[in-house]
């Protein structure tokens, strides 16, 4: 008995000597973060970024299933509040810790320290990022990696585990972008200047008109990200996208990728040469370092779905012992054609639950909400609408408003469950549809099954429909199907995958297409569901679901202090 | 009787037909303001500015002595809080309405509406501006003009009354500037790009390296400010400075100016060719349109006290009926030499109370606080210190902390009343002096007389001492004297002007000089006293006075909600 404990301790010590010293015994993981502005040059161009402990991306949270995460967040911004969302963590029992300003909490004031405390109840690849205004674009994001409990193993094997966040990067501040979006006439920031791979990109500093001293191609902050691999070994790459705008394709020259996880769920493995990934999604892929080991290889990220002027993002797959900055001898892959929807749709359809890890979906649903997205002009502003309602956030968070009976703080009329599908031509620029803005919420009956049909349409520009990745807070949903054109509510449901659908928290709706989701309204709280393109949510492309709020326990006063919840907050 | 009322009504109507229709009967003046970011090009260069109702400078407050001002302030910034200070208004009986974040109130959250309500109890020329972070520099400011009660007249005559705010303008955001000031190594924004006269300047858009589309010399927003005058008439110009950094000299080609008011007090009139004016000061000058009326004249503003690269600001004195944009046929005045302190000191000394309007000062004081200002490096940061204490604001406002017994929220040890004057050489770069940061406050015995000696010194650069305009909240002070070199506490007080000193709320301390002030600690509350250069206050150049706080009435909960005052705020 004593001997066995000693052996365990020795094992633990050996574990601690390896790359990540994760104490397998610790169940509460405490992080102390300070949020502030700093000048950063992630793509060689200097701009203000919001950092955590001086870094963007911020520190990774690395934990084990069942652990409690405590993030002690100090807001050291000068005049700006903050809130952080834990993307993919369902917050079961802690809906007030979802970090969504206006929905689940008040923003954290400058000088204040807020304690986020929640359990990571499932293994997988998750994210965190600001969920207030457009602060995510300013650099406030990072990754969460949750491993299995001791003794449990993944249904696939690999030698090393690496996290890579893909992002796009603007040189204008989030403020400048937001003001443009709210201006009459509308001012669009345009395409991003760079794509960042794990926080590193490369802007061409020698372009004419670049302010002197602002751009420095030799700044080590913008040296390409190098993923060093040992020949013969297999790597699990946890890829995530937190782009502000762009849909991406990621590939590694000469190396196929086997997709094994999506948004925390095991995928029936399939092999891709390039992975399409949308903002808010995470994937694990396996790659084997089985190519000529005397050289390095390009990893390349290209924007798809928009005819973007942004150059491809580049990183280096570095075969040890080559120098990590040694350029591969080849031209980087150019990636797929931006406007070719078919392979993107095919990949979406290919993602199914892994046998042995299937969560069977309910075979029927209690309510179907069809959500047509359109671009509209409302009072002169360009807005996105769902069923002709453009969402805006209230200043009293819904969760507190429901629990504390402050129902006057937002519109009580819920948005509609459908649109005039008989008369709406999704392939044309919508006629003036009398869209309105509202902060009304959908109220879902607790423990019911809800279907959402995301219906895409034409934007305000002829022959243009965009890709929108929708993210649901507080839940995973089953992805029942994708289609092109207008959803047929009689025939399309017959084609739903009710056998082995993947569960996800973020899913794209492809141009001129539809996507069908199903989820159980079984997590008491108030949850945002929105397009993960930050400017689209800002322009109204989102909704809020309330479910079982009467079952939510006493709210902590730390989430209060704004709107009509002032005075509800004790220090 | 009826006839007399009718006559009065006719008189009132005639009054209303004239330029400013001010209802002489109204005693409460209600303003509804919305604060938000907008793109503005005050000097032809487009940048984000904080506006009020779409304008920077914001709307003028025009009132009569005794009126109650109500400003219903809606914060429509996206993620940023706000607070507005009413500069020169003593807030007698309403110390919670001073608008100083961290001292008298919590900041106003996005989406919130705050009601500022206070009485303008004295006629004169005042200002308002943001008092949170460095938002003033972002454009959030305007003027307050308080006229005499009906039937009372000024001791000087004029035909028309005009307000002009002078300002300097940076192209970098206040955020970028603040982050630089807090960085290690220190990053200084440098000299302002432009001087604005009533919100209009002119940047040279054809300079190389100016981003395309950012600068447009033909934008009407940056057409020079034109002050149209009718030949033969006399104009009262209410000049104010709200520069972020710069000391200014203002002149109008060919027109002498008679100084008649300073900071709301009548001045024994004196004539100047150019007026030196420091950030936070206001002056009224009279000019007569008595020159050749067939042409226009330049008004020119030059930076003094710093060897600035900023071009002079230019406006046009437009003789009606010449076209207001017609350039004067002359070269604009170049202004005084930047480094010539003597005329600036001479003007300071020349400002005395007007006979018949003298407020006799107390002949003795109960306490003398000498305040040496030095530039120091503290924990690697460049800071300004007073008696080796560099000020930082707490996040729980002092006023609430004192009244609600939250004394743990700030340092209880007050800063020192003096410095080691025997051993400190004010003409040299200070040796390492172990300066510290603190948010301790001076507690003044109620109804006592306090002298402040502002003692200037060398900065961290050899042979350099700057001009600092110090502004006192909640009071006017008597300006007892100015001197050069180190204040001699035995002999210099003998030279104080105790006969007819001017009362002011803002006063400069000249390079390597001292300035002596006296005030009565008779306004219950907590009051900031600080250098009005926004970056200097941010870097620690300020103090706080508490006096008679036990006499302050019940605080409105609307000022609460931050730091340890959360939960004290009811909606």
Interface residues (C-beta under 8 A of the other chain):
Chain A: X37 X38 X39 X48 X78 X79 X80 X81 X82 X106 X107 X109 X110 X111 X112 X132 X133 X134 X135 X173 X175 X176 X178 X179 X180 X183 X187 X209 X211 X212 X394 X395 X557 X560 X561 X562 X563 X564 X565 X566 X567 X568 X569 X570 X571
Chain B: X37 X38 X39 X48 X78 X79 X80 X81 X82 X106 X107 X109 X110 X111 X112 X132 X133 X134 X135 X173 X175 X176 X178 X179 X180 X183 X187 X209 X211 X212 X394 X395 X557 X560 X561 X562 X563 X564 X565 X566 X567 X568 X569 X570 X571
